[in-house]
Amino acid sequence: MPTFGNAQLKLLERLCNVIAISGDESEVRKIVLEEVKPYADEVKVDALGNVLATKHGRGRKRTRVMLDAHMDEVGFMIVDEDGEGLYRFEIVGGIDARHLVGKQVLVGKERAPGVIGAKPIHLMSGDEYTRKVPLDALRIDVGLSGKAKVGDRAGFATRFRRVGPSILSKSIDDRIGVATLIELLKRVPSSIDLCAAFSVQEEIGLRGARVAAQYFHPDMAIAIDSTPANDLPLHDASENMTYNTKLGLVPAIYVADGSTLHDPRLVRFLQEIAESEKIPYQIRQPGGGGTDSGAIQRSLAGIPTVSVSVPHRYTHSPISIARVDDWKHTINLLHAALQRITSELLLVR
Ligand SMILES: [Zn+2]
């Protein structure tokens, strides 16, 4: 099993604390390049900004296995300036606008501190207490200090924290996948060619992964991501039947999501590995949002694809919570799976 401890958590902390809104992933890319160069045989940055790292195996009949994790996170783009340090913005990726009021952000290349302001409760009247504030009524306020340009990105200012068995951070989606992929690249079995795609622009339509799959031409692929755990008790005390995944039970193996019917051979293979290695796992409830698997599976003439995710609560918000052990089990499952992949795996449907 791979080593897991402070070094891995420190790497995740570095990855979570930088900002990489879709289309502007340079800060994560810099860390990824630093981390993968000592372990990969080839490393390339393509036209979109994907980091494509290959580790060649030895011997005949090697399976080309693509592993994907997306570098980008949800955030904001500055679209207009109102003067007085106030900026209009659009949301990049899926964020519930109700999460935004009162949140701290960092704006532009200079990372100017700002806040998404709102009318104070003292001055509200009528239905203002209950009404959703429309996005075009919100502004990012940098307090006259920073200077932003149209097209600049802004991201949540949350800092990574380790609290007992949990991680509290922004962008666990999908820095935890990026950190997982870096760890896996350190110990690739010689029976496969590992094609590692650190992809861009997942949050705005799985754009980088599609190009990465075309570059690698893999025999199979696994998208490593994080998925919502909607496992809180319901306010009416009935049983929560639509939790998607639960914390503390991971990894989450996908059967079907909004963009992919995952390859049943690969789903079964991962379950068998987990059972034989005594690694706990859960099957993510079918449906809901997708991962890069949706783009990879439909690239070229079709690629057998599966997804594995680390669950986390409060996805696409300023702060999410995941469990350290859930992440460790995810790395262990994928590591064990890589050791056991053979060309026979995909022979029979
Ligand atoms: Zn994601």
Residues whose N, C-alpha, C, O or C-beta is under 5 A from the ligand:
A	BS01	ZN	D173 D174 D225 S226
